[in-house]
């Protein structure tokens, strides 16, 4: 038996096995990719691009960050405000509020006047 004859039988066996088990071949996958590319091109030709849609939409205002909310409350009290006032105005839980105040203090946006009293720099 020649090597080409053996390899030819082996390839036929593999192809038959793939067909019987319904396993896609590389060719099948390549054909699916081509069809998907054609479908995508068709969709993009019939619909405006997403960039154009974004330009046409009116921008919704961004939600303020928690840090900026706390900073605005502290700004409203030039003489300084306490932790309870900030908590009541924001509704944030203790841990979140303490972390925000810690970050604002470390970035030198506020200063601690005394224990629990904060003022904008």
C-alpha positions in Angstrom: 0.0 0.0 0.0 1.4 3.4 -1.0 1.5 6.3 1.5 -0.7 8.5 -0.7 -3.4 5.7 -0.9 -3.3 5.3 2.9 -3.6 9.1 3.5 -6.4 9.4 1.0 -8.4 6.7 2.8 -7.7 8.3 6.2 -8.9 11.7 4.9 -12.0 10.2 3.5 -12.6 8.4 6.8 -12.2 11.6 8.8 -14.6 13.5 6.4 -17.2 10.8 6.7 -16.9 10.8 10.5 -17.2 14.6 10.7 -20.4 14.5 8.5 -21.9 11.7 10.5 -21.3 13.4 13.8 -22.4 16.8 12.3 -19.1 18.5 13.2 -18.3 21.6 11.0 -15.1 21.6 9.0 -12.9 24.6 8.4 -14.6 25.1 5.1 -18.0 25.1 6.7 -16.9 27.7 9.2 -15.3 29.9 6.5 -18.5 29.8 4.5 -20.5 30.9 7.6 -18.1 33.8 8.1 -18.5 34.9 4.5 -22.3 34.8 4.9 -22.1 36.7 8.2 -19.9 39.4 6.5 -22.4 39.8 3.7 -25.3 40.1 6.2 -23.4 42.7 8.2 -22.7 44.7 5.1 -26.3 44.5 4.1 -27.4 45.8 7.6 -24.9 48.7 7.5 -26.0 49.7 4.1 -29.7 49.9 5.0 -29.3 51.6 8.4 -27.4 54.8 9.4 -24.2 54.3 11.3 -24.2 54.4 15.0 -22.0 57.5 15.0 -24.8 59.4 13.1 -27.3 58.2 15.6 -25.2 59.4 18.5 -24.9 62.9 17.0 -28.6 63.1 16.5 -29.5 62.1 20.1 -29.6 64.9 22.6 -27.1 64.4 25.4 -28.5 63.4 28.7 -26.9 65.2 31.6 -24.4 63.1 33.5 -25.1 62.0 37.0 -22.9 63.7 39.6 -20.3 61.7 41.4 -20.7 61.0 45.0 -17.6 63.0 45.8 -18.9 66.1 43.9 -22.3 65.8 45.8 -20.4 65.8 49.2 -18.2 68.6 48.0 -21.2 70.8 47.0 -22.7 70.2 50.5 -19.5 71.3 52.2 -19.3 74.3 49.8 -22.8 75.4 51.1 -21.4 75.7 54.6 -18.3 78.1 54.4 -17.7 77.9 58.1 -17.6 74.1 58.0 -20.1 71.4 58.4 -20.3 68.2 60.5 -20.6 64.6 59.4 -24.3 64.3 60.5 -25.3 67.2 58.3 -23.5 65.7 55.3 -25.0 62.3 55.9 -28.6 63.7 56.2 -28.2 65.7 53.0 -26.8 62.9 50.9 -28.4 59.8 52.4 -25.1 57.9 51.9 -24.3 55.2 54.5 -21.5 55.8 57.0 -18.8 53.7 55.3 -19.3 55.3 51.9 -19.4 58.8 53.3 -16.2 58.2 55.4 -14.4 57.0 52.4 -15.5 60.0 50.3 -14.4 62.4 53.0 -11.1 60.6 53.4 -10.4 60.9 49.6 -11.4 64.5 49.5 -9.1 65.3 52.5 -6.2 63.4 50.9 -6.6 65.2 47.6 -6.6 68.6 49.5 -10.1 69.6 48.4 -11.4 69.8 52.0 -9.8 70.2 55.4 -10.6 68.8 58.8 -11.3 71.7 61.2 -11.9 69.4 64.1 -13.2 66.0 64.7 -16.2 65.5 62.4 -16.2 69.1 61.1 -15.0 69.7 57.5 -14.5 72.8 55.4 -13.6 73.5 51.7 -10.1 74.7 51.1 
